[in-house]
Every structure is written in structure tokens, then in C-alpha cells.
Amino acid sequence: MLDVKQVIKDAEAKMQGSVSHLEDTFDHIRAGRATVKLLDGIKCECYGTMMEVSQCANCSTPDAKSILIQPWDKAMLKVIEKAIIDSPLGIMPENNGEYIRIGLPPMTEDRRRDLSKKAKAETENAKVAIRNIRRDLIELLKKDVKNGLPEDVEKDAEATLQKAHDKYIKLVDELYKDKDAEIMAV
């Protein structure tokens, strides 16, 4: 027989994980201002191994429209510059011999709409994940009723699970609303 409280607690932890993943995904969507998270996933060859740019250089945002990259080894300037040019960022870096500056151009209305659609798609993925967690647990509870779990305990667990589901879906919607406002702000 299931430990219902523990199963619900595990389900809530998984739902929170979906929300955390969505927040992380939103951090990587450019919304008009510079952030070093835009460099996550851009890899360059550093001393024979592939490393993320942030692991072989100091990355910072001196202002809202630019990213400054200072490699720990000056020989890495060209390699990092090439990695940024080849990346899906679509931005040309400026190399002055000591550091690399990435100036983020203002976004067009079309680009803002595309990013808003991408954020909406990620929001829907998070909602689907939360719904799947709820569905899987409800199926598990229904199977356990056949193994001796009282029906009233199962119904109470479903109600508790539904409340958690509603809470996390609302949180996801709020995150999307905030991100969409951030993207669409001129």
C-alpha cells in the first residue's frame, strides 16, 4: 500500500521542478536586456577540450545593452570570438585585443513576437508536464485502491493533488505573463 502523503509530496516536488525548469528556460530568452545567461551553451575549444565560454573567461554585463567577456588567457580571444560568431545568438562580437564586447541590438517587433511565441510554447510544455505528473499519480492511486487503499483516502489525495496542480499551473501562468510583458516592453 502507498504512503499517500509521501507520494503527494514527491509529486509536488516534481511540479516545482517543472516550474524551475521553465524559469531557467525563460532566463535564456533574450528580453531586450543583456544577461550572461545568453552565453550558456556556447562552447569553444580551450586547451584541447570543449568548454563553455563562461568557464574560460570572466563574463559580465557592464550595462543593459552589452556583455563583456575577458578571457583568462589572451590567446583564447580569437577562439571565443569564433564560437560566438558561430553560435545561434546571431550577434557579431567586438574584439579589442584584451576583451570581447557583445553589443545587443534593439529587438524588432517581429523578433519580440517570435520570442513571445517561444515563451508561450515553453509555458505550454511546463503545463503539460504538470498535468502528466497529476495524471500519473491519479492512475497510481486508482491502482492502489485495488490493493486495499480506502476509496476516501484516494479521493482526498486526488483533491489535494488537484489543489497542488492548480497552484503550479497558476504560477506558470504568472511567470509567462511577466516574461511576455518583459519581452514586449519597448
matplotlib code that plots the C-alpha trace (Angstrom):
import matplotlib.pyplot as plt

x = [0.0, 1.2, 2.3, -0.1, 1.4, 4.9, 3.6, 1.8, 4.9, 7.0, 4.5, 4.7, 8.5, 8.2, 5.8, 8.1, 10.9, 8.8, 8.3, 12.1, 12.9, 10.5, 12.2, 15.6, 14.3, 12.9, 16.3, 17.8, 15.2, 16.6, 14.2, 15.8, 18.5, 21.9, 22.5, 25.4, 23.0, 22.7, 26.2, 25.2, 25.6, 28.2, 31.3, 34.8, 37.9, 40.0, 43.3, 42.1, 38.7, 35.3, 34.3, 31.5, 32.7, 31.8, 34.3, 37.3, 36.6, 35.1, 31.7, 29.8, 27.2, 28.6, 25.3, 21.8, 22.8, 26.2, 28.1, 31.8, 34.0, 37.5, 39.4, 41.8, 44.3, 44.6, 45.3, 41.7, 40.3, 40.0, 38.7, 35.9, 35.1, 34.7, 32.5, 30.2, 30.1, 29.2, 26.5, 22.8, 23.0, 23.3, 25.4, 28.8, 31.2, 33.8, 37.4, 39.8, 42.7, 42.0, 38.3, 35.3, 32.3, 28.9, 26.5, 22.9, 20.9, 17.4, 14.8, 12.4, 8.6, 8.8, 11.6, 9.6, 6.6, 8.7, 10.2, 6.7, 5.6, 8.6, 7.9, 4.2, 5.4, 7.7, 4.8, 2.6, 5.3, 5.5, 1.8, 1.7, 4.5, 2.5, -0.7, 1.2, 2.5, -1.0, -2.4, 0.3, -0.3, -4.1, -3.5, -1.2, -3.8, -6.6, -4.4, -3.6, -7.4, -7.5, -4.7, -6.5, -6.2, -9.5, -11.5, -12.0, -8.2, -7.8, -10.4, -8.8, -5.4, -6.9, -8.4, -5.0, -3.3, -5.7, -5.1, -1.3, -1.9, -3.9, -1.3, 1.5, -0.5, -1.3, 2.4, 3.4, 0.7, 2.1, 5.6, 4.6, 2.6, 5.7, 8.0, 5.7, 5.4, 9.2, 9.6, 7.0, 8.2, 9.9]
y = [0.0, 3.5, 6.2, 8.7, 11.8, 10.9, 10.3, 13.7, 15.4, 13.8, 14.9, 18.5, 18.3, 17.2, 20.0, 22.5, 21.1, 21.8, 25.4, 25.7, 24.4, 27.0, 29.8, 28.6, 28.5, 32.0, 33.2, 32.1, 34.0, 37.4, 40.1, 43.3, 43.5, 41.8, 38.8, 36.4, 33.5, 34.3, 32.7, 29.4, 26.6, 28.4, 26.2, 26.8, 24.7, 25.6, 23.7, 20.7, 20.3, 21.9, 24.3, 26.8, 30.4, 31.2, 28.5, 30.0, 33.8, 36.3, 37.3, 40.4, 42.9, 46.5, 47.9, 46.8, 46.5, 44.8, 41.8, 42.0, 38.8, 38.9, 35.6, 34.4, 33.7, 36.3, 33.5, 32.5, 35.7, 34.5, 31.1, 32.6, 35.2, 32.5, 30.4, 33.4, 34.2, 30.5, 30.4, 30.9, 34.3, 36.0, 38.8, 40.0, 40.5, 43.3, 42.2, 44.9, 42.7, 42.5, 41.7, 40.9, 43.1, 41.9, 44.8, 43.7, 45.5, 46.6, 44.0, 44.4, 43.9, 40.6, 39.3, 40.2, 38.3, 35.3, 35.3, 35.7, 32.6, 30.7, 31.7, 30.6, 27.2, 26.7, 27.6, 25.0, 22.4, 23.1, 22.9, 19.5, 18.2, 19.3, 17.7, 14.4, 14.3, 14.7, 12.0, 9.5, 9.9, 9.6, 6.3, 5.1, 5.9, 4.1, 1.0, 1.1, 1.2, -2.4, -3.3, -2.1, 1.7, 3.1, 5.0, 8.0, 8.3, 8.1, 10.8, 13.1, 12.5, 13.4, 16.6, 17.5, 16.7, 18.9, 21.8, 21.4, 21.2, 24.4, 26.2, 25.3, 26.0, 29.4, 30.0, 29.0, 31.4, 34.2, 33.5, 33.6, 36.8, 38.5, 37.2, 38.2, 41.8, 41.9, 40.7, 43.1, 46.2, 48.6]
z = [0.0, -0.8, 1.6, 0.1, 1.9, 0.6, -2.9, -3.0, -1.6, -4.4, -7.0, -5.7, -5.8, -9.5, -10.3, -8.6, -10.8, -13.9, -12.7, -12.0, -15.5, -17.0, -15.0, -16.3, -19.8, -19.5, -18.3, -21.6, -23.7, -24.5, -23.5, -24.5, -21.9, -21.6, -19.3, -19.2, -19.4, -23.1, -23.3, -21.7, -24.2, -26.3, -26.3, -27.5, -27.6, -24.5, -24.1, -26.1, -24.5, -25.3, -22.5, -22.1, -22.7, -19.0, -17.9, -19.7, -19.3, -16.9, -18.3, -17.1, -18.1, -17.7, -18.9, -20.0, -23.7, -23.7, -22.4, -21.6, -21.9, -20.5, -21.2, -18.5, -21.3, -24.1, -26.6, -26.2, -27.6, -31.2, -30.2, -28.0, -30.7, -33.3, -31.0, -30.5, -34.2, -35.0, -32.2, -32.7, -30.9, -34.3, -32.9, -34.1, -31.1, -31.0, -30.1, -29.0, -28.1, -24.4, -24.1, -26.3, -26.1, -27.4, -28.1, -28.1, -30.8, -30.0, -30.9, -33.8, -33.3, -35.3, -33.1, -30.0, -31.3, -32.1, -28.6, -27.1, -29.1, -27.9, -24.3, -24.8, -26.2, -23.2, -20.9, -22.5, -22.1, -18.4, -18.1, -19.9, -17.6, -14.5, -15.9, -16.7, -13.1, -11.8, -14.2, -13.4, -9.7, -10.0, -12.0, -9.3, -6.6, -8.6, -8.9, -5.2, -4.4, -5.8, -3.4, -0.3, -0.2, 1.1, -1.5, 0.7, 1.2, -2.6, -3.2, -0.5, -2.2, -5.6, -4.1, -2.6, -5.8, -7.8, -5.4, -6.0, -9.7, -9.8, -7.7, -10.0, -13.2, -11.8, -11.0, -14.6, -16.0, -13.8, -15.0, -18.6, -18.1, -16.5, -19.2, -22.0, -20.6, -20.3, -24.0, -25.4, -23.5, -25.8]

ax = plt.figure().add_subplot(projection="3d")
ax.plot(x, y, z, "-o")
ax.set_aspect("equal")
plt.show()
